[in-house]
């Protein structure tokens, strides 16, 4: 049973497919067959049909027109819908268009009436479309037909009548609404009626045929009708064939387009899924923004780095979370990217959701579709570990500098002494070994120095002392320094072009390092007996120094690596020339740091010329700054009461180093005399001195109104063997210090006694124009120091002139002058307080050397600031 069903289904599908694929052929066969049968049948009924020719002919015409219209509607119009072919009454004026069924019927009727038979076909309705100007009833018959057929659609109306001067048979049938017509009539904007239902009478199809008395003409009329019918059928078939052919071509193209779109869509889905998976699996945080820089999406790694969810980030600016202290330079880099239409790469601090701070690298680029900006895409990488590694590397370099350089210096010194005969005369073999060890030690030192230099340069820690120098003497000095090395290689140096009186702004030692590298390389690669030529020339607006050798030149394949680290044209272990491959890389970095550039010209087999260019220095008169106020220093006096001259001298040194003026007294009489004649801020007292009893003297002093508040610090060697017998007697002793003397404790006690602060808090001057920040710092350090504040340079100089401070916390950007201008003023103070720079920008190495410590506002935490202030004040 299943096999039979399957066979029938397959046969049905095959027949359907054959009919669909050969629809034109099938229609031709059907029409030809029907036409032949009709002709045969009509020939046999000729006589009978003559009498009723008119009526039956009209009936036939009406039926034919209705069926043709139905066939056209179902098999043509319905098939082309949705394939880009328009069904319209104005199909003549449009491509890819066919007529409406009514238009097709009317025009077909008109064509039938043009063959001389007098046949007319009318299609009219009470609801004609606006573009049918003659679509309504014209005479009584037509109005009667509309009324009669609407009441009884299945009963046609026919009668003989006079029409336009001819005796005709008029035959009218109902034009009923078909299922396939409902959608069009009810949905067209210009339809006069939009509530049609299947079977409704929408109008009348009328066939008008003339009647002749000549029976013999019936055959001719019949043949003509038959011919006309055949012509209409063929024409219709041709039209349908053309339409179906076009439809088939269009359908084939549409199928190919659909297949291509499906393939592209599948590829797009796959690509999107792959990108989404890669984005979520990326070790970098990624973000996508709109054209205004507002975040649209961030991946999982971005959320882990920042601590914010995708929902929290959505709609926020791309720089959301960047530390406020870094916002300015990050946005500056972003604006530079927008101007140059390039990419963004910036390191900055990120403030995470939990309030912690981490280092990140942010990269971004624009997404464009031609000239249209779609948005921006970027990455966020947590580089806190890298920063930690850099810090560890710097510490390692510092260790290497100390732990390797120091013993190597000793080794080289010892080998030099041995080679000089300090240990006695050396045998030939021993001297050879010592010389070999000495040379390799020197080579190792040079290697270590080069490695440390290149690391300092990369870390930005190499210091440069830039000063104006005349260039030619520096070049001549370099020639003299390197002459001995050149003579060992059989090479000489010549200055072939000079420019005396030309000045440049350079670090002389670093320039000598560059010259030594270039001249050493030139001598090393020149043949014996050759000369290395040096020229000082003007190159545009710059001054050029060139070093030319007569060596083999630099190979083409190596020229792009010349200034890379550890690069050598022959890098094998057996290369004839020594060296670390760092000299040119260091030279390039040094020249760029001094505002110059370095390059070379070479030709294989002829030689190489290395050259560097520097701007010429011309003396400029610096803008004058207001002179610093004159500082009148008032050193506080301390009376040192000590009969031991050595101890007295030591106490005076300690006090004077701290900025006090120390005056000594070696016996009781001198102590009383000095106290009566001069005013002292404090005194140190040995409780057992000649002519002075400690307890009695302290009671005597406290009974004197002028001395009752004097700061007294007892310094005695007897405190170890006897307890502090005088404590608790109301003698007002700030501290009891036994010998040997603890300098920190002594100075702390004197300072506390003078300021009247038993807790010994330090006095700090905070020079900062931001009042909120001054208050925050003072509140943070309230337990360890008392703060005074100055908002301007002028206020700071006044406070420093009238009071003594243990520390100055300095902002470099002040409203009236730079904070650096305050440093010379502070250096005049005695004692001189240390300076902690607490500003918005990092200091260079040279600048850091001018102060005790430096912190960047955006990079420091409260505990770090507190520790720094506490550490610096404890050193006082």
C-alpha positions in Angstrom: 0.0 0.0 0.0 2.8 2.3 0.9 4.6 1.5 -2.4 1.5 2.3 -4.4 0.9 5.6 -2.5 4.6 6.5 -3.0 4.3 5.7 -6.7 1.1 7.8 -7.2 2.7 10.7 -5.3 5.8 10.5 -7.4 3.7 10.3 -10.6 1.6 13.3 -9.5 4.7 15.3 -8.7 6.2 14.4 -12.1 3.1 15.4 -13.9 2.8 18.6 -12.0 6.5 19.4 -12.6 6.1 18.6 -16.3 3.0 20.8 -16.7 4.7 23.7 -14.9 7.9 23.4 -16.9 6.0 23.0 -20.2 3.0 25.1 -19.6 3.1 26.9 -22.9 3.3 23.6 -24.8 0.4 22.2 -22.8 -1.7 25.3 -23.5 -1.0 25.1 -27.2 -2.0 21.4 -27.4 -5.1 22.1 -25.4 -6.1 25.1 -27.6 -5.4 23.3 -30.8 -7.3 20.3 -29.7 -10.3 22.4 -28.5 -10.2 24.4 -31.8 -10.2 21.3 -33.9 -13.1 19.7 -32.0 -15.0 23.0 -32.1 -14.6 23.3 -35.9 -15.7 19.7 -36.5 -18.7 20.1 -34.2 -19.7 23.5 -35.7 -19.5 22.1 -39.3 -22.0 19.4 -38.4 -24.3 21.8 -36.8 -24.0 24.5 -39.4 -27.6 24.4 -40.6 -29.0 24.3 -37.1 -26.7 27.0 -35.9 -27.7 29.4 -38.7 -31.1 29.9 -37.2 -29.7 30.5 -33.8 -26.4 31.9 -34.9 -26.9 35.2 -33.3 -28.0 34.0 -29.9 -25.6 31.1 -29.6 -22.8 33.2 -31.1 -23.4 35.8 -28.4 -23.6 33.2 -25.8 -20.4 31.7 -27.0 -18.6 35.0 -27.2 -19.7 35.9 -23.7 -18.7 32.6 -22.3 -15.4 32.7 -24.2 -14.6 36.2 -22.9 -15.5 35.2 -19.3 -13.4 32.0 -19.4 -10.5 33.8 -21.0 -10.7 36.4 -18.3 -10.9 33.8 -15.6 -8.0 31.9 -17.2 -5.9 35.0 -17.5 -6.7 35.9 -13.9 -5.9 32.6 -12.4 -3.1 31.3 -14.6 -1.3 34.6 -15.5 -2.0 37.3 -13.0 -1.9 35.1 -9.9 1.4 33.5 -11.1 3.3 36.7 -11.7 2.3 38.4 -8.4 5.4 38.8 -6.1 7.9 38.5 -9.0 8.3 42.1 -9.8 5.7 42.2 -12.7 3.1 44.9 -12.2 -0.5 44.3 -13.1 -1.9 47.6 -14.2 -4.3 49.2 -16.7 -1.3 51.4 -17.9 0.8 48.4 -18.9 1.7 49.9 -22.3 3.8 52.6 -20.7 5.6 50.4 -18.2 8.3 47.8 -18.3 7.6 44.4 -16.7 3.9 45.0 -16.6 0.8 43.2 -17.8 -2.9 44.4 -18.1 -5.5 44.0 -15.5 -8.1 41.2 -16.3 -10.8 43.8 -17.1 -8.4 45.7 -19.3 -7.4 42.5 -21.0 -11.1 41.6 -21.6 -12.0 45.0 -23.0 -9.1 45.2 -25.3 -9.7 41.7 -26.5 -13.3 42.6 -27.3 -12.2 45.7 -29.1 -9.8 43.6 -31.2 -12.6 41.1 -32.0 -14.9 44.0 -33.2 -12.2 45.3 -35.6 -12.3 42.3 -38.0 -15.5 43.5 -39.9 -18.0 41.2 -38.2 -19.6 44.1 -36.3 -19.2 42.2 -33.0 -18.9 44.4 -30.0 -18.0 43.5 -26.4 -18.9 45.8 -23.5 -17.9 45.5 -19.8 -19.7 47.9 -17.5 -20.6 48.3 -13.9 -22.3 50.5 -11.3 -18.8 50.8 -9.7 -16.4 51.5 -12.5 -12.7 52.4 -11.6 -11.9 56.1 -11.9 -9.7 55.4 -15.0 -12.7 53.8 -16.8 -14.4 56.9 -18.2 -17.0 54.8 -20.0 -17.3 52.1 -17.5 -21.0 52.7 -16.5 -24.3 51.9 -18.3 -25.1 53.9 -21.4 -28.7 52.9 -22.4 -31.8 51.2 -21.1 -30.7 47.7 -22.0 -27.5 48.1 -20.1 -29.3 49.5 -17.0 -31.9 46.7 -17.3 -29.1 44.1 -17.6 -27.4 45.4 -14.5 -30.6 45.4 -12.5 -31.7 41.9 -13.7 -28.4 40.1 -13.3 -27.8 41.5 -9.9 -31.1 39.9 -8.8 -30.6 36.7 -10.7 -26.9 36.3 -11.7 -27.3 32.8 -13.2 -30.0 34.0 -15.8 -28.4 35.8 -18.8 -30.3 38.5 -20.5 -30.6 38.4 -24.3 -32.8 40.1 -27.0 -32.7 41.5 -30.5 -32.5 45.2 -30.6 -31.4 48.2 -32.7 -28.0 49.4 -31.7 -26.3 52.3 -33.4 -28.4 51.8 -36.5 -28.0 48.1 -36.9 -30.2 45.1 -36.0 -28.2 43.1 -33.5 -28.5 40.5 -30.9 -27.5 41.8 -27.4 -26.5 39.2 -24.9 -25.6 40.1 -21.3 -24.1 37.8 -18.6 -23.2 38.6 -15.0 -19.5 39.5 -14.3 -19.1 37.8 -10.9 -16.4 38.3 -8.3 -13.9 35.5 -8.3 -11.8 34.5 -5.3 -8.6 35.6 -6.9 -10.1 39.0 -7.6 -11.2 39.9 -4.1 -7.7 41.0 -2.8 -7.1 43.3 -5.7 -10.5 45.0 -5.7 -10.7 45.4 -2.0 -7.1 46.7 -1.5 -6.5 49.0 -4.5 -6.5 52.6 -3.3 -8.6 53.7 -6.3 -11.3 51.0 -5.9 -14.8 52.6 -5.6 -16.0 49.7 -3.5 -13.9 47.7 -1.0 -16.3 45.3 0.6 -16.6 42.8 -2.2 -17.3 39.1 -1.5 -16.8 36.0 -3.6 -19.8 35.7 -6.0 -20.9 39.3 -5.9 -22.0 40.8 -9.2 -19.5 43.4 -9.9 -20.8 44.3 -13.5 -22.1 43.0 -16.8 -20.3 41.4 -19.8 -22.3 42.2 -22.9 -21.8 40.7 -26.4 -23.4 42.6 -29.3 -23.7 40.7 -32.6 -25.2 41.9 -35.9 -27.8 39.6 -37.5 -27.8 39.0 -41.4 -30.5 37.5 -43.6 -28.1 35.7 -45.8 -27.9 32.2 -44.5 -25.1 31.5 -46.8 -23.1 34.0 -44.9 -23.5 32.0 -41.7 -20.8 29.6 -42.7 -18.5 32.5 -43.5 -19.5 34.2 -40.3 -18.9 31.0 -38.5 -15.6 30.5 -40.1 -14.6 34.1 -39.4 -15.7 33.7 -35.8 -13.7 30.5 -35.6 -10.7 32.2 -37.2 -11.0 35.1 -34.8 -11.3 32.8 -31.9 -8.2 30.9 -33.1 -6.4 34.2 -33.5 -7.4 35.3 -30.1 -6.3 32.0 -28.6 -3.0 32.1 -30.4 -2.4 35.7 -29.4 -3.4 35.0 -25.8 -1.1 31.9 -25.8 1.7 34.0 -27.3 1.2 36.7 -24.7 1.0 34.1 -21.9 4.1 32.4 -23.4 6.0 35.7 -23.4 4.8 36.5 -19.9 5.6 33.1 -18.6 9.0 33.1 -20.3 9.8 36.4 -18.7 8.5 35.2 -15.4 10.6 32.0 -15.7 13.7 34.0 -16.4 13.0 36.3 -13.6 12.1 33.4 -11.2 15.4 31.8 -12.2 17.4 35.0 -11.4 15.4 35.5 -8.2 16.2 31.9 -7.1 19.9 32.5 -7.8 19.7 35.8 -5.9 17.9 34.1 -3.0 20.5 31.3 -2.9 23.3 33.9 -2.9 21.7 35.9 -0.2 21.2 32.8 1.9 24.9 31.9 1.4 26.0 35.4 2.4 23.6 35.4 5.4 25.0 32.0 6.5 28.5 33.3 6.1 27.6 36.5 8.0 26.0 34.5 10.8 29.1 32.3 11.0 31.4 35.3 10.9 29.4 37.1 13.6 29.4 34.0 15.8 33.1 33.6 15.3 33.8 37.2 16.1 31.6 37.1 19.2 33.4 34.0 20.4 36.8 35.6 19.8 35.7 38.8 21.4 34.5 37.1 24.6 37.6 34.8 24.7 40.0 37.7 24.1 42.6 38.3 26.8 42.1 42.0 26.2 39.2 44.1 27.3 37.4 45.4 24.2 34.8 48.2 23.8 32.7 49.5 20.9 31.3 53.0 20.9 29.0 55.1 18.6 30.2 58.0 16.6 30.0 60.2 19.7 32.3 58.0 21.7 29.5 56.5 23.9 29.9 52.8 24.8 27.6 50.4 23.1 29.2 47.1 24.2 32.1 45.8 26.3 33.3 42.2 26.5 33.7 40.0 29.6 37.5 40.8 30.0 36.7 44.6 30.0 34.2 44.0 32.8 36.7 42.0 34.8 39.4 44.7 34.4 37.1 47.6 35.4 34.7 45.9 37.7 31.7 47.5 35.8 29.1 45.4 34.0 28.0 45.9 30.4 24.8 47.6 31.6 26.7 50.0 33.8 29.1 51.0 31.0 26.4 51.2 28.2 25.9 54.8 27.2 28.9 56.1 29.2 31.8 58.0 27.5 34.6 55.7 26.3 37.0 57.3 28.9 34.7 56.4 31.9 36.7 55.1 34.8 40.0 56.8 33.8 41.6 58.3 36.9 40.8 62.0 37.2 44.5 62.8 37.4 45.1 61.2 33.9 42.0 62.5 32.2 43.7 65.6 30.8 46.5 63.8 28.9 44.3 60.9 27.9 41.8 63.3 26.3 44.6 65.2 24.7 45.8 62.0 23.1 42.3 61.2 21.9 41.9 64.7 20.3 45.3 64.2 18.6 44.0 60.9 17.2 40.9 62.7 15.9 43.0 65.4 14.2 45.4 63.0 12.6 42.9 60.3 11.8 45.2 57.8 13.3 45.1 55.5 16.3 45.2 56.0 20.1 47.7 54.3 22.4 48.0 55.6 25.9 49.0 54.3 29.4 47.0 55.6 32.3 45.5 54.8 35.7 42.1 53.3 35.8 39.8 53.8 38.8 37.9 50.5 39.3 34.4 50.0 40.5 35.6 49.0 44.0 37.7 52.2 44.3 41.1 50.6 43.6 43.5 51.9 41.0 45.4 49.9 38.3 47.6 50.6 35.3 46.0 50.0 31.9 47.0 50.5 28.3 44.1 51.9 26.2 44.1 51.6 22.4 41.4 52.8 20.0 40.7 53.4 16.4 37.8 54.7 14.3 35.4 52.4 12.4 34.5 53.9 9.0 32.4 52.9 6.0 33.9 55.0 3.3 33.7 58.5 4.5 31.0 57.7 7.1 32.1 57.4 10.7 30.4 54.4 12.3 32.0 54.7 15.8 35.2 53.6 17.6 36.6 50.2 18.7 39.2 49.8 21.3 41.0 47.6 23.8 41.9 47.9 27.4 44.8 45.9 28.8 45.7 45.6 32.5 49.5 46.4 32.6 49.9 46.5 36.4 52.0 43.4 36.3 54.2 44.9 33.6 54.6 48.1 35.6 55.6 45.9 38.6 58.1 44.1 36.4 59.5 47.4 35.2 60.0 48.5 38.8 61.7 45.2 39.6 63.9 45.6 36.5 64.9 49.0 37.6 65.8 47.6 41.0 67.7 44.8 39.4 69.6 47.3 37.3 70.5 49.3 40.4 71.7 46.1 42.0 73.7 45.2 39.0 75.2 48.6 39.0 76.4 48.3 42.5 77.0 44.5 42.9 79.0 44.2 39.6 80.6 47.5 39.1 82.1 47.6 42.6 83.9 44.2 42.5 84.9 44.7 38.9 86.6 47.9 39.9 88.5 46.1 42.5 89.4 43.3 40.1 90.6 45.8 37.5 92.6 47.7 40.1 94.2 44.6 41.4 95.1 43.3 37.9 96.6 46.7 37.1 98.7 46.6 40.2 99.9 43.1 39.4 100.7 44.1 35.8 102.6 47.1 37.2 104.9 44.9 39.3 103.5 45.6 42.8 103.7 41.9 43.6 107.0 41.4 42.0 108.2 40.7 38.5 105.9 38.5 36.5 107.0 35.7 34.2 106.1 36.0 30.6 103.3 33.5 30.8 101.9 35.1 34.0 102.1 38.6 32.5 100.2 37.4 29.4 97.5 35.9 31.6 97.2 39.1 33.7 97.1 41.3 30.6 94.4 39.0 29.2 92.3 39.2 32.4 92.8 43.0 32.6 91.6 43.5 29.0 88.6 41.2 29.5 87.7 43.0 32.7 87.7 46.3 30.9 85.5 44.7 28.2 83.1 43.4 30.8 82.9 46.8 32.4 82.2 48.4 29.0 79.5 45.8 28.4 77.9 46.4 31.8 78.0 50.2 31.3 76.4 49.9 27.9 73.6 47.6 29.2 73.0 50.0 32.1 73.0 53.0 29.8 70.5 51.4 27.3 68.2 50.5 30.2 68.4 54.0 31.7 67.6 55.5 28.3 64.5 53.2 27.8 63.3 53.9 31.4 63.9 57.7 30.9 66.3 57.8 33.8 69.5 58.9 32.0 70.5 62.3 33.2 71.7 65.0 30.8 73.6 68.2 31.9 72.8 70.3 28.9 75.1 73.3 28.6 76.4 75.5 25.8 79.7 74.2 24.4 81.9 75.2 21.5 81.7 72.1 19.2 85.1 72.0 17.6 87.1 71.7 20.9 84.9 68.8 21.9 85.6 67.0 18.6 89.4 67.7 18.9 89.2 66.3 22.5 87.5 63.2 21.3 90.3 62.7 18.7 92.9 63.0 21.4 91.2 60.6 23.7 90.7 57.9 21.0 94.1 58.4 19.3 95.8 55.7 21.3 93.1 53.2 20.4 93.4 54.1 16.7 97.2 53.7 16.8 96.8 50.2 18.1 94.8 49.4 14.9 97.2 51.3 12.6 94.6 54.1 11.9 94.9 57.9 12.2 92.2 60.6 12.8 92.1 63.7 10.6 89.8 66.8 11.0 89.3 67.7 7.3 86.6 70.4 7.8 86.3 72.7 10.8 83.9 75.4 12.1 85.5 77.2 15.0 83.3 79.4 17.1 80.2 77.2 16.6 78.3 76.5 19.8 75.8 73.7 20.6 73.7 72.9 23.7 74.8 69.4 24.7 76.0 67.3 27.6 79.7 67.2 27.0 80.2 63.8 28.5 77.4 62.2 26.6 78.6 63.8 23.3 82.0 62.4 24.0 80.4 59.0 24.5 78.8 59.3 21.0 82.0 60.5 19.4 83.9 57.6 21.0 81.4 55.1 19.6 81.5 56.5 16.1 85.3 57.0 16.0 85.9 53.6 17.6 83.7 51.8 15.0 85.4 53.8 12.1 88.8 52.8 13.3 87.9 49.2 13.9 86.5 48.7 10.4 89.2 50.7 8.6 92.2 48.9 7.0 95.7 49.5 8.5 97.3 52.6 7.3 94.0 54.3 6.5 92.7 57.5 8.0 89.4 58.3 9.6 88.2 61.7 8.5 86.1 64.0 10.7 84.2 67.0 9.3 82.2 69.8 11.0 79.9 71.4 8.5 76.6 73.3 8.2 73.7 71.2 7.0 70.7 73.5 6.5 69.9 75.0 9.8 71.8 72.4 11.7 75.5 71.7 12.5 76.7 68.3 11.2 79.6 66.2 12.5 80.6 63.4 10.2 83.0 60.5 10.8 84.1 58.7 7.6 86.0 55.4 7.3 87.6 53.4 4.5 86.0 50.1 5.5 84.0 47.6 3.6 80.7 49.5 4.0 77.4 48.2 5.4 75.6 45.4 3.5 72.2 46.3 2.0 70.5 43.6 4.0 71.8 45.0 7.4 71.2 48.7 6.9 67.8 48.7 8.5 69.2 47.1 11.7 72.1 49.4 12.2 70.6 51.3 15.2 69.0 48.2 16.8 70.3 46.8 20.1 72.8 44.0 19.9 72.9 44.3 16.1 76.1 43.5 14.2 76.6 42.8 10.5 78.6 39.7 11.5 77.0 38.4 14.7 78.9 35.0 14.8 81.1 34.0 17.7 84.1 34.1 15.3 83.6 37.6 13.9 86.9 39.4 13.5 85.7 42.7 15.2 84.6 42.9 18.8 81.8 44.9 20.4 78.5 44.5 22.1 76.3 45.9 19.4 74.9 48.5 21.8 77.0 51.5 20.9 75.0 52.8 17.9 71.7 52.3 19.7 72.9 54.2 22.7 74.4 56.9 20.4 71.0 57.3 18.7 69.1 57.6 22.0 71.6 60.2 23.3 71.5 62.4 20.2 67.7 62.4 20.2 67.6 63.2 23.9 69.8 66.2 23.2 67.5 67.4 20.4 69.6 66.0 17.5 69.5 63.2 15.1 71.9 60.6 13.7 72.3 58.8 10.4 74.7 57.3 7.9 75.7 57.0 4.3 77.4 53.9 3.0 78.7 52.2 -0.1 79.9 48.6 -0.1 83.6 48.4 -0.9 84.2 52.1 -0.4 83.3 53.0 3.2 80.7 54.5 5.6 80.1 57.9 6.9 78.1 58.3 10.2 76.9 61.7 11.0 74.9 63.5 13.7 73.1 66.9 13.4 72.6 69.4 16.3 70.8 72.7 16.4 73.2 75.7 16.7 73.1 77.4 20.0 72.9 81.2 20.2 72.9 83.0 23.5 69.5 84.3 24.5 68.8 86.7 27.4 66.5 85.0 29.8 63.4 86.9 30.9 64.1 88.5 34.3 62.1 87.3 37.3 61.4 89.3 40.3 64.2 89.1 42.9 63.7 86.8 45.8 62.9 88.6 49.1 65.9 89.1 51.3 65.8 86.5 54.1 66.8 87.6 57.6 67.7 84.5 59.5 67.1 84.4 63.2 68.8 81.4 64.7 67.5 80.3 68.1 70.0 80.2 70.9 70.6 77.1 73.0 72.7 77.2 76.2 74.9 74.1 76.5 75.8 73.5 80.2 78.5 70.9 80.2 81.8 70.8 82.0 83.3 68.1 79.6 84.7 70.0 76.7 84.5 67.1 74.3 80.8 66.4 75.1 80.1 70.1 75.0 81.7 70.3 71.5 79.6 67.3 70.4 76.4 68.9 71.7 77.1 72.2 69.9 77.8 70.4 66.6 74.5 68.5 66.9 72.5 71.6 67.7 74.2 73.8 65.1 73.7 71.2 62.4 70.0 71.4 63.2 70.1 75.2 62.8 70.4 76.4 66.4 73.1 78.7 67.7 74.9 76.9 70.6 76.6 78.8 73.4 78.7 76.8 75.9 79.0 77.2 79.7 81.5 74.9 81.7 80.6 75.9 85.3 77.7 77.2 87.4 78.9 80.8 87.5 79.1 81.1 83.8 75.6 79.5 83.4 74.1 82.1 85.8 75.8 85.0 84.1 74.8 83.9 80.5 71.2 83.4 81.6 71.1 86.9 83.1 72.7 88.6 80.1 71.1 86.8 77.1 67.8 85.3 76.0 67.8 81.6 75.2 65.2 79.4 73.6 66.4 76.3 75.4 69.3 74.8 77.4 70.9 71.4 78.0 72.0 70.8 81.5 74.5 68.4 83.1 73.1 67.9 86.6 76.6 67.6 88.1 78.8 70.6 87.1 81.3 72.5 89.1 79.6 75.2 91.2 76.1 73.9 90.3 73.8 71.5 92.1 71.2 70.3 89.6 68.1 70.1 91.9 68.8 73.4 93.7 69.6 75.2 90.4 66.4 74.0 88.7 64.3 75.2 91.7 66.1 78.5 91.6 65.6 78.9 87.9 61.9 78.1 88.0 61.4 80.7 90.8 62.7 83.4 88.4 59.7 84.7 86.2 62.1 85.2 83.3 63.3 81.6 83.3 60.3 79.7 84.6 59.2 78.6 81.0 62.7 78.0 79.6 63.0 74.6 77.9 65.4 72.4 79.8 66.8 69.1 78.6 68.9 67.2 81.1 72.0 65.5 79.5 74.0 63.5 82.0 76.1 60.5 82.3 74.8 59.7 85.8 71.3 58.8 84.7 72.3 55.2 84.1 73.4 54.5 87.7 70.8 56.5 89.5 67.1 56.8 88.6 65.6 60.0 87.4 65.5 61.4 91.0 64.4 64.8 89.8 61.4 63.6 87.8 58.0 64.5 89.2 59.3 67.4 91.3 57.7 70.1 89.1 61.1 71.1 87.6 59.7 71.3 84.0 62.4 69.1 82.4 61.4 68.2 78.8 63.5 65.0 78.7 66.3 63.2 80.6 68.9 61.9 78.1 71.8 59.7 79.2 75.2 59.6 77.6 76.2 58.6 75.0 73.8 61.1 73.4 71.0 60.1 71.0 71.0 63.0 68.5 67.5 62.4 67.2 66.1 62.3 70.8 68.0 65.4 71.8 66.7 67.4 68.8 63.2 66.1 69.2 63.2 67.2 72.9 64.6 70.7 72.1 62.1 71.3 69.4 59.2 70.1 71.5 60.3 72.3 74.4 60.7 75.4 72.3 57.4 75.0 70.5 55.7 74.1 73.8 54.3 70.9 72.3 54.9 67.9 74.6 53.8 65.5 71.8 56.6 66.8 69.6 54.5 67.3 66.5 56.3 68.6 63.5 55.5 71.9 61.8 54.8 71.7 58.1 54.2 74.5 55.6 51.9 73.4 52.8 52.3 75.7 49.7 49.2 75.0 47.6 46.6 77.3 45.9 43.8 74.7 46.2 42.2 75.3 49.7 40.3 72.0 49.6 43.5 70.0 49.1 45.2 71.9 51.9 42.4 71.0 54.3 42.5 67.4 53.2 46.2 67.0 53.7 46.1 68.8 57.1 43.3 66.5 58.2 45.1 63.4 57.0 48.3 64.3 59.0 46.7 65.9 62.1 48.2 63.2 64.4 51.8 63.7 63.3 52.1 67.4 62.3 50.7 70.9 62.6 50.1 72.5 59.2 50.4 76.1 58.1 49.3 77.0 54.6 50.2 79.5 51.9 48.3 79.9 48.7 50.9 82.0 46.8 54.6 82.4 46.4 54.5 85.7 48.3 52.6 84.2 51.3 55.1 81.3 51.5 58.2 83.6 51.6 56.6 85.6 54.4 55.8 82.5 56.5 59.2 81.0 55.9 60.8 84.3 57.0 58.9 84.5 60.3 58.7 80.9 61.5 60.7 77.7 61.5 59.3 74.6 59.7 60.3 71.0 59.7 59.0 70.3 56.2 57.7 72.2 53.2 55.1 70.5 51.0 55.2 72.3 47.7 53.0 72.6 44.6 55.0 73.7 41.6 52.1 75.6 39.9 51.3 78.7 42.0 49.2 81.7 40.9 52.1 84.3 41.1 55.2 82.3 40.4 56.5 78.8 39.8 57.1 76.7 42.9 60.7 76.1 41.7 61.4 79.7 42.4 60.8 79.0 46.1 63.6 76.4 46.3 66.5 78.9 46.4 64.7 80.8 49.1 64.3 77.6 51.2 68.0 76.8 50.7 68.9 80.0 52.6 67.0 78.9 55.7 68.9 77.6 58.8 68.0 74.9 59.5 66.9 74.1 56.0 63.7 72.1 55.9 63.3 69.3 53.4 61.0 69.8 50.4 58.3 67.4 49.4 57.0 68.2 45.9 53.3 67.3 45.7 52.2 68.4 42.3 50.3 67.2 39.2 53.3 66.2 37.0 56.2 63.9 37.4 59.7 65.2 37.8 62.7 64.5 35.7 65.7 62.9 37.2 67.5 66.3 37.4 64.5 67.9 39.0 64.1 65.1 41.6 67.7 65.7 42.7 66.8 69.2 43.9 64.2 68.0 46.5 63.9 65.4 49.2 61.0 63.6 47.6 58.3 64.0 44.9 54.8 62.6 44.7 52.3 63.0 41.8 48.8 64.0 43.0 46.9 61.6 40.7 49.2 58.6 41.5 49.5 58.6 45.3 47.2 57.2 47.9 46.5 58.7 51.3 48.6 56.2 53.2 51.5 56.8 50.8 51.3 60.6 51.3 51.1 60.1 55.1 54.1 57.8 55.2 56.1 60.2 53.1 55.4 63.2 55.4 56.0 61.1 58.5 59.3 59.8 57.1 60.6 63.2 56.2 59.6 64.9 59.5 61.3 62.1 61.5 64.6 62.9 59.9 64.6 66.4 61.3 
